[in-house]
């Protein structure tokens, strides 16, 4: 029976000259970008265009029969609405990406967050649910209690606004509902954007740390008083004072422990 390096159990294993590729050795282009991006620019742009659109809708209530004024208002309403939609979609895509970084197991996908607005009949309810999921993921499942009511107010007023624009475009309810929806969605944009910026500046939130539960086990060594070591070269204790007649027997022969 021949023994070689392969069959010798005491021979150290041969090292592989080409170690397997580790995740750290991969190129930076192949690794996903896990940095939270600042959504405030698109958020402020969305709020500005929404309020400009509400202002142009308010100016439509002014009864001016000049043709140039009517054409200007119509173009202003259409242009501000288009800019508000584009900036809102860009903001929504960015906060959806950030929400998945903050809470990987929750939050909608960025594509679904945008696509749900363009699916018939689904876009009557699902966008509000997507906004609530993004808020929950941004606040790591513990948003403010009024966030759900704010989402409900925003989406209800938005749906009623679309119904009024379809049947009664000149009604005063169009003006009222547009301002309610605009203020509600502006508040949501501010809350979510500022929350994600706080997490971006302080770094990604770490996972939940383990909680040490109290147990009835032994106390740690640091918490117990250990006996002091006795020195072998310690001097002998001096004899105590002579006991008086009738004194306590326990006080006789007291050593000089205090000196030690």
BELHU-V567674 format. One record per helix or strand. SS is the DSSP state (H for helix, E for strand). FROM is the first residue (numbers start at 1). LEN is the number of residues. If there is no record, write none. Layout:
ss: [SS	SS]
from: [FROM	FROM]
len: [LEN	LEN]
This chain:
ss: [H	H	H	H	H	H	H	H	H	H]
from: [23	40	67	110	122	126	146	172	221	249]
len: [3	20	36	9	3	13	22	31	3	3]
